[in-house]
């Protein structure tokens, strides 16, 4: 993976674009830590590229939810238990909406 700093992006954008054309992906760092990812795209690939990014973000969020559920010990709930919790929450929300 190739890296550029936020400062390089700001002060030498032409050089950053050349690096991007050469390496296709760049990690942008801020204070020495990854901050963003620059990746090439094209008008015909844009929608597919955005969908791929959304799918990757969704996968990361799902992993985080699963890890949180495991940490709370609720990863072994049955479907009936899950549905009961959902019904309870809906009931509380209905009462809050009426107040």
Biopython code that builds the backbone (N, CA, C, O; Angstrom):
import numpy as np
from Bio.PDB.StructureBuilder import StructureBuilder

atoms = [
    (1, "UNK", "N", (0.853, -1.171, 0.000)),
    (1, "UNK", "CA", (0.000, 0.000, 0.000)),
    (1, "UNK", "C", (0.900, 1.237, 0.000)),
    (1, "UNK", "O", (1.955, 1.250, 0.635)),
    (2, "UNK", "N", (0.481, 2.242, -0.699)),
    (2, "UNK", "CA", (1.236, 3.487, -0.804)),
    (2, "UNK", "C", (0.516, 4.586, -0.030)),
    (2, "UNK", "O", (-0.713, 4.628, 0.029)),
    (3, "UNK", "N", (1.313, 5.474, 0.560)),
    (3, "UNK", "CA", (0.785, 6.489, 1.462)),
    (3, "UNK", "C", (1.124, 7.890, 0.981)),
    (3, "UNK", "O", (2.162, 8.120, 0.360)),
    (4, "UNK", "N", (0.222, 8.826, 1.284)),
    (4, "UNK", "CA", (0.484, 10.255, 1.108)),
    (4, "UNK", "C", (-0.061, 10.946, 2.346)),
    (4, "UNK", "O", (-0.971, 10.441, 3.004)),
    (5, "UNK", "N", (0.493, 12.081, 2.648)),
    (5, "UNK", "CA", (0.019, 12.827, 3.813)),
    (5, "UNK", "C", (-1.032, 13.848, 3.388)),
    (5, "UNK", "O", (-1.134, 14.208, 2.215)),
    (6, "UNK", "N", (-1.799, 14.300, 4.355)),
    (6, "UNK", "CA", (-2.768, 15.366, 4.092)),
    (6, "UNK", "C", (-2.027, 16.591, 3.566)),
    (6, "UNK", "O", (-2.514, 17.283, 2.671)),
    (7, "UNK", "N", (-0.868, 16.850, 4.118)),
    (7, "UNK", "CA", (-0.076, 18.002, 3.668)),
    (7, "UNK", "C", (0.310, 17.860, 2.194)),
    (7, "UNK", "O", (0.204, 18.818, 1.429)),
    (8, "UNK", "N", (0.759, 16.660, 1.794)),
    (8, "UNK", "CA", (1.091, 16.440, 0.380)),
    (8, "UNK", "C", (-0.126, 16.674, -0.507)),
    (8, "UNK", "O", (-0.027, 17.278, -1.575)),
    (9, "UNK", "N", (-1.252, 16.198, -0.056)),
    (9, "UNK", "CA", (-2.482, 16.362, -0.826)),
    (9, "UNK", "C", (-2.812, 17.842, -1.005)),
    (9, "UNK", "O", (-3.281, 18.265, -2.062)),
    (10, "UNK", "N", (-2.561, 18.612, 0.038)),
    (10, "UNK", "CA", (-2.857, 20.046, -0.001)),
    (10, "UNK", "C", (-1.815, 20.828, -0.798)),
    (10, "UNK", "O", (-2.175, 21.709, -1.578)),
    (11, "UNK", "N", (-0.529, 20.519, -0.615)),
    (11, "UNK", "CA", (0.525, 21.341, -1.213)),
    (11, "UNK", "C", (1.038, 20.829, -2.555)),
    (11, "UNK", "O", (1.598, 21.596, -3.339)),
    (12, "UNK", "N", (0.850, 19.533, -2.825)),
    (12, "UNK", "CA", (1.355, 18.953, -4.070)),
    (12, "UNK", "C", (0.306, 18.052, -4.727)),
    (12, "UNK", "O", (0.577, 16.881, -4.993)),
    (13, "UNK", "N", (-0.873, 18.584, -4.986)),
    (13, "UNK", "CA", (-1.932, 17.719, -5.509)),
    (13, "UNK", "C", (-1.562, 17.037, -6.825)),
    (13, "UNK", "O", (-1.956, 15.894, -7.059)),
    (14, "UNK", "N", (-0.816, 17.718, -7.677)),
    (14, "UNK", "CA", (-0.412, 17.115, -8.948)),
    (14, "UNK", "C", (0.409, 15.857, -8.733)),
    (14, "UNK", "O", (0.222, 14.865, -9.437)),
    (15, "UNK", "N", (1.309, 15.889, -7.773)),
    (15, "UNK", "CA", (2.129, 14.713, -7.467)),
    (15, "UNK", "C", (1.273, 13.571, -6.903)),
    (15, "UNK", "O", (1.493, 12.400, -7.214)),
    (16, "UNK", "N", (0.293, 13.938, -6.068)),
    (16, "UNK", "CA", (-0.596, 12.921, -5.505)),
    (16, "UNK", "C", (-1.387, 12.256, -6.623)),
    (16, "UNK", "O", (-1.548, 11.035, -6.620)),
    (17, "UNK", "N", (-1.890, 13.047, -7.591)),
    (17, "UNK", "CA", (-2.660, 12.460, -8.696)),
    (17, "UNK", "C", (-1.789, 11.542, -9.528)),
    (17, "UNK", "O", (-2.258, 10.514, -10.016)),
    (18, "UNK", "N", (-0.510, 11.905, -9.699)),
    (18, "UNK", "CA", (0.414, 11.020, -10.432)),
    (18, "UNK", "C", (0.598, 9.706, -9.685)),
    (18, "UNK", "O", (0.577, 8.635, -10.291)),
    (19, "UNK", "N", (0.776, 9.788, -8.375)),
    (19, "UNK", "CA", (0.917, 8.570, -7.562)),
    (19, "UNK", "C", (-0.341, 7.713, -7.648)),
    (19, "UNK", "O", (-0.264, 6.487, -7.737)),
    (20, "UNK", "N", (-1.494, 8.368, -7.620)),
    (20, "UNK", "CA", (-2.749, 7.640, -7.698)),
    (20, "UNK", "C", (-2.869, 6.921, -9.039)),
    (20, "UNK", "O", (-3.300, 5.769, -9.094)),
    (21, "UNK", "N", (-2.487, 7.601, -10.118)),
    (21, "UNK", "CA", (-2.533, 6.977, -11.442)),
    (21, "UNK", "C", (-1.589, 5.773, -11.508)),
    (21, "UNK", "O", (-1.884, 4.783, -12.178)),
    (22, "UNK", "N", (-0.472, 5.862, -10.820)),
    (22, "UNK", "CA", (0.517, 4.779, -10.838)),
    (22, "UNK", "C", (0.107, 3.607, -9.943)),
    (22, "UNK", "O", (0.258, 2.448, -10.330)),
    (23, "UNK", "N", (-0.406, 3.903, -8.761)),
    (23, "UNK", "CA", (-0.659, 2.842, -7.772)),
    (23, "UNK", "C", (-2.129, 2.471, -7.619)),
    (23, "UNK", "O", (-2.437, 1.454, -6.998)),
    (24, "UNK", "N", (-3.044, 3.266, -8.168)),
    (24, "UNK", "CA", (-4.489, 3.015, -8.182)),
    (24, "UNK", "C", (-5.188, 3.214, -6.836)),
    (24, "UNK", "O", (-6.383, 3.508, -6.803)),
    (25, "UNK", "N", (-4.470, 3.060, -5.737)),
    (25, "UNK", "CA", (-5.031, 3.302, -4.398)),
    (25, "UNK", "C", (-3.964, 3.953, -3.542)),
    (25, "UNK", "O", (-2.790, 3.592, -3.622)),
    (26, "UNK", "N", (-4.371, 4.917, -2.719)),
    (26, "UNK", "CA", (-3.448, 5.573, -1.801)),
    (26, "UNK", "C", (-4.127, 5.718, -0.434)),
    (26, "UNK", "O", (-5.327, 5.979, -0.346)),
    (27, "UNK", "N", (-3.349, 5.548, 0.607)),
    (27, "UNK", "CA", (-3.828, 5.809, 1.953)),
    (27, "UNK", "C", (-3.368, 7.213, 2.325)),
    (27, "UNK", "O", (-2.182, 7.531, 2.241)),
    (28, "UNK", "N", (-4.302, 8.036, 2.731)),
    (28, "UNK", "CA", (-3.979, 9.397, 3.166)),
    (28, "UNK", "C", (-3.799, 9.346, 4.677)),
    (28, "UNK", "O", (-4.657, 8.845, 5.404)),
    (29, "UNK", "N", (-2.661, 9.875, 5.138)),
    (29, "UNK", "CA", (-2.393, 9.877, 6.574)),
    (29, "UNK", "C", (-2.481, 11.285, 7.130)),
    (29, "UNK", "O", (-2.202, 12.271, 6.448)),
    (30, "UNK", "N", (-2.880, 11.345, 8.394)),
    (30, "UNK", "CA", (-2.916, 12.603, 9.133)),
    (30, "UNK", "C", (-2.266, 12.314, 10.478)),
    (30, "UNK", "O", (-2.682, 11.406, 11.197)),
    (31, "UNK", "N", (-1.248, 13.088, 10.810)),
    (31, "UNK", "CA", (-0.481, 12.855, 12.035)),
    (31, "UNK", "C", (0.053, 11.429, 12.097)),
    (31, "UNK", "O", (0.112, 10.819, 13.164)),
    (32, "UNK", "N", (0.440, 10.909, 10.935)),
    (32, "UNK", "CA", (1.045, 9.583, 10.864)),
    (32, "UNK", "C", (0.069, 8.422, 10.924)),
    (32, "UNK", "O", (0.489, 7.265, 10.928)),
    (33, "UNK", "N", (-1.232, 8.712, 10.972)),
    (33, "UNK", "CA", (-2.234, 7.655, 11.079)),
    (33, "UNK", "C", (-3.146, 7.660, 9.857)),
    (33, "UNK", "O", (-3.443, 8.726, 9.319)),
    (34, "UNK", "N", (-3.598, 6.487, 9.409)),
    (34, "UNK", "CA", (-4.509, 6.447, 8.259)),
    (34, "UNK", "C", (-5.746, 7.286, 8.519)),
    (34, "UNK", "O", (-6.331, 7.244, 9.601)),
    (35, "UNK", "N", (-6.129, 8.043, 7.510)),
    (35, "UNK", "CA", (-7.254, 8.973, 7.633)),
    (35, "UNK", "C", (-8.289, 8.723, 6.537)),
    (35, "UNK", "O", (-9.492, 8.799, 6.789)),
    (36, "UNK", "N", (-7.829, 8.428, 5.328)),
    (36, "UNK", "CA", (-8.742, 8.240, 4.196)),
    (36, "UNK", "C", (-8.064, 7.353, 3.160)),
    (36, "UNK", "O", (-6.859, 7.105, 3.212)),
    (37, "UNK", "N", (-8.867, 6.890, 2.230)),
    (37, "UNK", "CA", (-8.354, 6.096, 1.115)),
    (37, "UNK", "C", (-8.756, 6.798, -0.170)),
    (37, "UNK", "O", (-9.922, 7.140, -0.366)),
    (38, "UNK", "N", (-7.790, 7.007, -1.034)),
    (38, "UNK", "CA", (-8.069, 7.526, -2.376)),
    (38, "UNK", "C", (-7.988, 6.353, -3.331)),
    (38, "UNK", "O", (-7.047, 5.562, -3.273)),
    (39, "UNK", "N", (-8.957, 6.242, -4.196)),
    (39, "UNK", "CA", (-8.944, 5.161, -5.174)),
    (39, "UNK", "C", (-9.395, 5.685, -6.525)),
    (39, "UNK", "O", (-10.232, 6.584, -6.612)),
    (40, "UNK", "N", (-8.837, 5.121, -7.561)),
    (40, "UNK", "CA", (-9.227, 5.517, -8.908)),
    (40, "UNK", "C", (-10.635, 5.031, -9.207)),
    (40, "UNK", "O", (-11.092, 4.027, -8.660)),
    (41, "UNK", "N", (-11.301, 5.743, -10.064)),
    (41, "UNK", "CA", (-12.582, 5.306, -10.603)),
    (41, "UNK", "C", (-12.737, 5.920, -11.982)),
    (41, "UNK", "O", (-11.857, 6.639, -12.456)),
    (42, "UNK", "N", (-13.835, 5.640, -12.604)),
    (42, "UNK", "CA", (-14.140, 6.238, -13.906)),
    (42, "UNK", "C", (-15.639, 6.485, -13.963)),
    (42, "UNK", "O", (-16.386, 5.955, -13.141)),
    (43, "UNK", "N", (-16.085, 7.278, -14.917)),
    (43, "UNK", "CA", (-17.521, 7.529, -15.002)),
    (43, "UNK", "C", (-18.343, 6.243, -15.129)),
    (43, "UNK", "O", (-19.444, 6.151, -14.586)),
    (44, "UNK", "N", (-17.815, 5.270, -15.834)),
    (44, "UNK", "CA", (-18.579, 4.025, -16.025)),
    (44, "UNK", "C", (-18.486, 3.098, -14.810)),
    (44, "UNK", "O", (-19.355, 2.248, -14.618)),
    (45, "UNK", "N", (-17.459, 3.250, -14.001)),
    (45, "UNK", "CA", (-17.275, 2.367, -12.846)),
    (45, "UNK", "C", (-17.755, 2.983, -11.535)),
    (45, "UNK", "O", (-17.816, 2.294, -10.516)),
    (46, "UNK", "N", (-18.095, 4.263, -11.548)),
    (46, "UNK", "CA", (-18.394, 4.975, -10.305)),
    (46, "UNK", "C", (-19.478, 4.306, -9.472)),
    (46, "UNK", "O", (-19.271, 4.065, -8.283)),
    (47, "UNK", "N", (-20.620, 4.003, -10.059)),
    (47, "UNK", "CA", (-21.718, 3.418, -9.282)),
    (47, "UNK", "C", (-21.317, 2.076, -8.687)),
    (47, "UNK", "O", (-21.636, 1.795, -7.531)),
    (48, "UNK", "N", (-20.629, 1.250, -9.452)),
    (48, "UNK", "CA", (-20.169, -0.041, -8.939)),
    (48, "UNK", "C", (-19.151, 0.128, -7.825)),
    (48, "UNK", "O", (-19.184, -0.600, -6.833)),
    (49, "UNK", "N", (-18.246, 1.085, -7.985)),
    (49, "UNK", "CA", (-17.246, 1.355, -6.951)),
    (49, "UNK", "C", (-17.907, 1.829, -5.658)),
    (49, "UNK", "O", (-17.531, 1.402, -4.566)),
    (50, "UNK", "N", (-18.897, 2.718, -5.791)),
    (50, "UNK", "CA", (-19.607, 3.201, -4.608)),
    (50, "UNK", "C", (-20.377, 2.068, -3.929)),
    (50, "UNK", "O", (-20.420, 1.992, -2.701)),
    (51, "UNK", "N", (-20.981, 1.193, -4.727)),
    (51, "UNK", "CA", (-21.696, 0.055, -4.150)),
    (51, "UNK", "C", (-20.734, -0.871, -3.415)),
    (51, "UNK", "O", (-21.061, -1.386, -2.346)),
    (52, "UNK", "N", (-19.553, -1.082, -3.981)),
    (52, "UNK", "CA", (-18.541, -1.911, -3.312)),
    (52, "UNK", "C", (-18.137, -1.301, -1.973)),
    (52, "UNK", "O", (-17.991, -2.014, -0.980)),
    (53, "UNK", "N", (-17.958, 0.017, -1.949)),
    (53, "UNK", "CA", (-17.616, 0.694, -0.689)),
    (53, "UNK", "C", (-18.745, 0.562, 0.328)),
    (53, "UNK", "O", (-18.497, 0.303, 1.505)),
    (54, "UNK", "N", (-19.978, 0.740, -0.124)),
    (54, "UNK", "CA", (-21.120, 0.583, 0.785)),
    (54, "UNK", "C", (-21.183, -0.834, 1.348)),
    (54, "UNK", "O", (-21.436, -1.026, 2.537)),
    (55, "UNK", "N", (-20.954, -1.818, 0.493)),
    (55, "UNK", "CA", (-20.980, -3.214, 0.941)),
    (55, "UNK", "C", (-19.882, -3.481, 1.961)),
    (55, "UNK", "O", (-20.104, -4.179, 2.949)),
    (56, "UNK", "N", (-18.708, -2.929, 1.723)),
    (56, "UNK", "CA", (-17.605, -3.115, 2.672)),
    (56, "UNK", "C", (-17.932, -2.460, 4.005)),
    (56, "UNK", "O", (-17.678, -3.048, 5.057)),
    (57, "UNK", "N", (-18.488, -1.259, 3.980)),
    (57, "UNK", "CA", (-18.875, -0.576, 5.217)),
    (57, "UNK", "C", (-19.951, -1.361, 5.963)),
    (57, "UNK", "O", (-19.919, -1.471, 7.188)),
    (58, "UNK", "N", (-20.900, -1.904, 5.208)),
    (58, "UNK", "CA", (-21.945, -2.710, 5.825)),
    (58, "UNK", "C", (-21.338, -3.935, 6.508)),
    (58, "UNK", "O", (-21.714, -4.279, 7.628)),
    (59, "UNK", "N", (-20.403, -4.586, 5.829)),
    (59, "UNK", "CA", (-19.742, -5.750, 6.418)),
    (59, "UNK", "C", (-19.012, -5.395, 7.707)),
    (59, "UNK", "O", (-19.055, -6.154, 8.676)),
    (60, "UNK", "N", (-18.348, -4.253, 7.722)),
    (60, "UNK", "CA", (-17.654, -3.804, 8.927)),
    (60, "UNK", "C", (-18.642, -3.529, 10.050)),
    (60, "UNK", "O", (-18.393, -3.890, 11.200)),
    (61, "UNK", "N", (-19.758, -2.893, 9.724)),
    (61, "UNK", "CA", (-20.771, -2.590, 10.738)),
    (61, "UNK", "C", (-21.378, -3.879, 11.284)),
    (61, "UNK", "O", (-21.611, -3.994, 12.487)),
    (62, "UNK", "N", (-21.633, -4.839, 10.413)),
    (62, "UNK", "CA", (-22.197, -6.109, 10.844)),
    (62, "UNK", "C", (-21.243, -6.849, 11.774)),
    (62, "UNK", "O", (-21.669, -7.418, 12.778)),
    (63, "UNK", "N", (-19.961, -6.843, 11.445)),
    (63, "UNK", "CA", (-18.969, -7.474, 12.327)),
    (63, "UNK", "C", (-18.949, -6.800, 13.694)),
    (63, "UNK", "O", (-18.845, -7.470, 14.721)),
    (64, "UNK", "N", (-19.048, -5.481, 13.704)),
    (64, "UNK", "CA", (-19.041, -4.758, 14.974)),
    (64, "UNK", "C", (-20.272, -5.102, 15.807)),
    (64, "UNK", "O", (-20.170, -5.280, 17.021)),
    (65, "UNK", "N", (-21.428, -5.196, 15.163)),
    (65, "UNK", "CA", (-22.658, -5.548, 15.879)),
    (65, "UNK", "C", (-22.546, -6.957, 16.451)),
    (65, "UNK", "O", (-22.929, -7.208, 17.594)),
    (66, "UNK", "N", (-22.018, -7.871, 15.645)),
    (66, "UNK", "CA", (-21.858, -9.254, 16.119)),
    (66, "UNK", "C", (-20.893, -9.328, 17.291)),
    (66, "UNK", "O", (-21.148, -10.041, 18.262)),
    (67, "UNK", "N", (-19.796, -8.605, 17.209)),
    (67, "UNK", "CA", (-18.820, -8.598, 18.312)),
    (67, "UNK", "C", (-19.442, -8.004, 19.570)),
    (67, "UNK", "O", (-19.215, -8.503, 20.672)),
    (68, "UNK", "N", (-20.220, -6.948, 19.409)),
    (68, "UNK", "CA", (-20.896, -6.327, 20.551)),
    (68, "UNK", "C", (-21.896, -7.298, 21.167)),
    (68, "UNK", "O", (-21.976, -7.415, 22.390)),
    (69, "UNK", "N", (-22.658, -7.992, 20.330)),
    (69, "UNK", "CA", (-23.633, -8.968, 20.839)),
    (69, "UNK", "C", (-22.924, -10.084, 21.599)),
    (69, "UNK", "O", (-23.385, -10.519, 22.654)),
    (70, "UNK", "N", (-21.817, -10.535, 21.062)),
    (70, "UNK", "CA", (-21.052, -11.585, 21.743)),
    (70, "UNK", "C", (-20.526, -11.083, 23.079)),
    (70, "UNK", "O", (-20.561, -11.803, 24.077)),
    (71, "UNK", "N", (-20.037, -9.843, 23.097)),
    (71, "UNK", "CA", (-19.522, -9.250, 24.330)),
    (71, "UNK", "C", (-20.595, -9.105, 25.399)),
    (71, "UNK", "O", (-20.308, -9.199, 26.593)),
    (72, "UNK", "N", (-21.836, -8.877, 24.967)),
    (72, "UNK", "CA", (-22.950, -8.750, 25.908)),
    (72, "UNK", "C", (-23.590, -10.101, 26.234)),
    (72, "UNK", "O", (-24.474, -10.192, 27.087)),
    (73, "UNK", "N", (-23.135, -11.140, 25.548)),
    (73, "UNK", "CA", (-23.693, -12.464, 25.790)),
    (73, "UNK", "C", (-25.057, -12.680, 25.177)),
    (73, "UNK", "O", (-25.770, -13.602, 25.572)),
    (74, "UNK", "N", (-25.438, -11.847, 24.218)),
    (74, "UNK", "CA", (-26.763, -11.986, 23.606)),
    (74, "UNK", "C", (-26.692, -12.593, 22.208)),
    (74, "UNK", "O", (-27.674, -12.576, 21.466)),
    (75, "UNK", "N", (-25.536, -13.126, 21.858)),
    (75, "UNK", "CA", (-25.365, -13.698, 20.528)),
    (75, "UNK", "C", (-26.030, -15.067, 20.381)),
    (75, "UNK", "O", (-26.082, -15.611, 19.278)),
    (76, "UNK", "N", (-26.524, -15.611, 21.448)),
    (76, "UNK", "CA", (-27.143, -16.936, 21.395)),
    (76, "UNK", "C", (-28.659, -16.878, 21.567)),
    (76, "UNK", "O", (-29.300, -17.895, 21.831)),
    (77, "UNK", "N", (-29.229, -15.680, 21.417)),
    (77, "UNK", "CA", (-30.675, -15.528, 21.560)),
    (77, "UNK", "C", (-31.399, -16.304, 20.459)),
    (77, "UNK", "O", (-30.933, -16.373, 19.322)),
    (78, "UNK", "N", (-32.534, -16.879, 20.813)),
    (78, "UNK", "CA", (-33.362, -17.556, 19.819)),
    (78, "UNK", "C", (-34.177, -16.519, 19.060)),
    (78, "UNK", "O", (-34.287, -15.369, 19.485)),
    (79, "UNK", "N", (-34.742, -16.933, 17.941)),
    (79, "UNK", "CA", (-35.577, -16.024, 17.156)),
    (79, "UNK", "C", (-36.782, -15.568, 17.972)),
    (79, "UNK", "O", (-37.201, -14.415, 17.866)),
    (80, "UNK", "N", (-37.342, -16.461, 18.782)),
    (80, "UNK", "CA", (-38.485, -16.081, 19.617)),
    (80, "UNK", "C", (-38.083, -15.018, 20.633)),
    (80, "UNK", "O", (-38.846, -14.084, 20.882)),
    (81, "UNK", "N", (-36.905, -15.147, 21.218)),
    (81, "UNK", "CA", (-36.437, -14.142, 22.182)),
    (81, "UNK", "C", (-36.215, -12.796, 21.502)),
    (81, "UNK", "O", (-36.559, -11.750, 22.053)),
    (82, "UNK", "N", (-35.644, -12.826, 20.315)),
    (82, "UNK", "CA", (-35.405, -11.592, 19.561)),
    (82, "UNK", "C", (-36.736, -10.918, 19.233)),
    (82, "UNK", "O", (-36.890, -9.710, 19.414)),
    (83, "UNK", "N", (-37.692, -11.705, 18.752)),
    (83, "UNK", "CA", (-39.006, -11.144, 18.418)),
    (83, "UNK", "C", (-39.699, -10.575, 19.645)),
    (83, "UNK", "O", (-40.393, -9.564, 19.546)),
    (84, "UNK", "N", (-39.523, -11.208, 20.802)),
    (84, "UNK", "CA", (-40.126, -10.699, 22.040)),
    (84, "UNK", "C", (-39.529, -9.344, 22.407)),
    (84, "UNK", "O", (-40.253, -8.440, 22.823)),
    (85, "UNK", "N", (-38.221, -9.199, 22.257)),
    (85, "UNK", "CA", (-37.567, -7.913, 22.544)),
    (85, "UNK", "C", (-38.083, -6.846, 21.589)),
    (85, "UNK", "O", (-38.364, -5.721, 22.004)),
    (86, "UNK", "N", (-38.208, -7.192, 20.321)),
    (86, "UNK", "CA", (-38.716, -6.235, 19.327)),
    (86, "UNK", "C", (-40.135, -5.792, 19.693)),
    (86, "UNK", "O", (-40.449, -4.603, 19.643)),
    (87, "UNK", "N", (-40.972, -6.733, 20.054)),
    (87, "UNK", "CA", (-42.356, -6.402, 20.422)),
    (87, "UNK", "C", (-42.383, -5.500, 21.657)),
    (87, "UNK", "O", (-43.167, -4.552, 21.712)),
    (88, "UNK", "N", (-41.546, -5.782, 22.633)),
    (88, "UNK", "CA", (-41.485, -4.948, 23.836)),
    (88, "UNK", "C", (-41.089, -3.515, 23.492)),
    (88, "UNK", "O", (-41.689, -2.561, 23.988)),
    (89, "UNK", "N", (-40.091, -3.374, 22.655)),
    (89, "UNK", "CA", (-39.619, -2.038, 22.268)),
    (89, "UNK", "C", (-40.705, -1.295, 21.492)),
    (89, "UNK", "O", (-40.921, -0.102, 21.707)),
    (90, "UNK", "N", (-41.378, -1.994, 20.598)),
    (90, "UNK", "CA", (-42.460, -1.362, 19.838)),
    (90, "UNK", "C", (-43.579, -0.890, 20.763)),
    (90, "UNK", "O", (-44.150, 0.182, 20.564)),
    (91, "UNK", "N", (-43.883, -1.695, 21.771)),
    (91, "UNK", "CA", (-44.928, -1.327, 22.729)),
    (91, "UNK", "C", (-44.535, -0.059, 23.500)),
    (91, "UNK", "O", (-45.354, 0.840, 23.691)),
    (92, "UNK", "N", (-43.284, 0.000, 23.934)),
    (92, "UNK", "CA", (-42.796, 1.187, 24.648)),
    (92, "UNK", "C", (-42.889, 2.411, 23.743)),
    (92, "UNK", "O", (-43.315, 3.477, 24.189)),
    (93, "UNK", "N", (-42.501, 2.272, 22.493)),
    (93, "UNK", "CA", (-42.548, 3.400, 21.556)),
    (93, "UNK", "C", (-43.975, 3.858, 21.296)),
    (93, "UNK", "O", (-44.228, 5.055, 21.164)),
    (94, "UNK", "N", (-44.904, 2.919, 21.222)),
    (94, "UNK", "CA", (-46.307, 3.282, 21.021)),
    (94, "UNK", "C", (-46.813, 4.125, 22.195)),
    (94, "UNK", "O", (-47.514, 5.119, 22.003)),
    (95, "UNK", "N", (-46.450, 3.717, 23.401)),
    (95, "UNK", "CA", (-46.882, 4.462, 24.585)),
    (95, "UNK", "C", (-46.218, 5.844, 24.644)),
    (95, "UNK", "O", (-46.845, 6.818, 25.062)),
    (96, "UNK", "N", (-44.962, 5.925, 24.230)),
    (96, "UNK", "CA", (-44.258, 7.221, 24.218)),
    (96, "UNK", "C", (-44.895, 8.156, 23.199)),
    (96, "UNK", "O", (-45.000, 9.359, 23.437)),
    (97, "UNK", "N", (-45.320, 7.605, 22.062)),
    (97, "UNK", "CA", (-45.929, 8.435, 21.012)),
    (97, "UNK", "C", (-47.279, 8.989, 21.453)),
    (97, "UNK", "O", (-47.691, 10.062, 21.014)),
    (98, "UNK", "N", (-47.960, 8.252, 22.319)),
    (98, "UNK", "CA", (-49.278, 8.684, 22.793)),
    (98, "UNK", "C", (-49.173, 9.762, 23.895)),
    (98, "UNK", "O", (-50.119, 10.515, 24.124)),
    (99, "UNK", "N", (-48.040, 9.820, 24.553)),
    (99, "UNK", "CA", (-47.884, 10.768, 25.674)),
    (99, "UNK", "C", (-47.668, 12.169, 25.212)),
    (99, "UNK", "O", (-47.521, 13.074, 26.033)),
]
sb = StructureBuilder()
sb.init_structure("model")
sb.init_model(0)
sb.init_chain("A")
sb.init_seg("    ")
for serial, (resi, resn, name, xyz) in enumerate(atoms, 1):
    if name == "N":
        sb.init_residue(resn, " ", resi, " ")
    sb.init_atom(name, np.array(xyz, "f"), 0.0, 1.0, " ", f" {name:<3s}", serial, name[0])
structure = sb.get_structure()
